């Protein structure tokens, strides 16, 4: 029996209908993709365009905008947070300007308060180079056009001005310093003319719009060349270029201040506020010079230098009691108001800067040593031959003469070289010892050292140590050859004798007056005892013989009513150009009243080429003129006593 199963019988898989064959009769194999149905025939109606999706484009734009915004945010954070200090500093630098406020330079006066150097209002002409660029002016050659207009007014080279106006990376250049107010007025008028023209014609340009001015000051010397060698001058930078202006630069200049202010277009914006550190004015300097005596000395030496056709000359007037210099004149001189017209050889102060052999005016130091060492007295007999052989040389006096029978006083009165050699030979048992003694006195008189003035360019002269004196020097130095001095040193020697044998360092400055009006006197000068008062008084009487005695060489220096002491000098001169002896140094030195000295005068003239060259002949009259004027100006009365005439000669 057959069992009937409950399960359904398996279904038979029915194959799919056959696909039509591909062209070419090939039937697709198992697993092949069905062939694409042929496209329906194209419709003859209009074509329909389907729009693409906008989302990709929107996403792209969104990403781009996001990146830009991120960049801006990062930059903003950098500017406001990371680099905030740097940008603030740059902004401050561009917005604010700092300018120096020049301190007013202190004046210089004479001992009586008369102005010798003052500062007057002036202007520094400045410019903002950014206002001369093409972007500011719309023209390429604005600097050249402006320079061509400013050159004649400022007396400057237009090329130099144009170069300054083209300066990059700055808004401030100085075109000219310390111009008088009239110069700025002229520039302002020209700027106004150009501005009016630019207003009428829009194609025109005011090329001077960027030219500005700042208040300044200008140094003026009211007396022209008077005392120029003492005063010096102020250079273009506002600093002393010589003389007292240079020596006392720190006191005269004061302290500059500073102002910081907001600006726009190079101009001060008053509403933006400013900070200012005021300038402190310089001190006023009062000199020991007396203007009137300075004028008399300068006039006298200038006239004599011209008449003698000499290279130069100097006159010094000194108060022998205090050491104060009342006059220091040089010829030729210069006008510090206009250095362009000055001879370069005349600049400076030759009375302190020239070193020369003094000649016979130095014999007074030799006589001082002889008297102080008790080697002789004014009445000591000295037999003076026409020639004297010493070392490798044969010495003579300025004139040929028979044997002279002179006293020591007569040796000085007649200015005998031979007599001086014989007298100084008594200073030691040997010539070397005598040399050392004489050298010590020369040093005490200030020879071979600075005067104490501290003046710019001052020379201390030349004095070799005694053990280095050559064979000829040990005999020529006693009468003033082979040793070099400046005029102030020579004058100081006679002031020392006039002051009773005490050397007082010369002074040019009495004191200073600060901005607060307080006067500060100069330090007391150093005093040194050189010879005794007895020796000094004896020398004064001996120097009177030079002027009063008919056999003396200084008779042209006599002043009626006054007892005058003096000494002539005529020395062979070393030519600075060749280093050889050529010409002469003529001099005269002394003081008055001889018995109660108050004023010392020293005069020297270099290389007189016309007329006489003897010191008594060409310097004696200058000495007399200046000394007489000084005595009257200072109201020094005659003493009323008679000179004690010392013997000049003796009978053998």
Helices and strands as residue ranges (DSSP letters): H 55-77, I 78-82, H 84-95, E 96-101, E 108-109, E 115-127, G 129-132, H 134-137, H 142-154, H 158-165, E 173-179, H 181-200, E 211-220, H 228-231, E 233-234, E 240-242, H 243-247, H 249-253, E 257-264, E 267-268, G 270-272, E 274-277, E 284-287, H 291-308, E 312-319, E 325-331, G 339-341, G 344-346, H 350-353, G 359-362, H 363-372, E 381-384, E 387-390, E 393-396, E 404-407, H 408-413, H 417-424, G 425-427, H 431-444, G 466-468, H 473-476, G 477-479, H 487-498, E 502-504, E 509-513, E 519-521, E 527-529, H 533-548, G 555-557, E 564-574, E 581-592, E 599-606, H 615-618, H 620-633
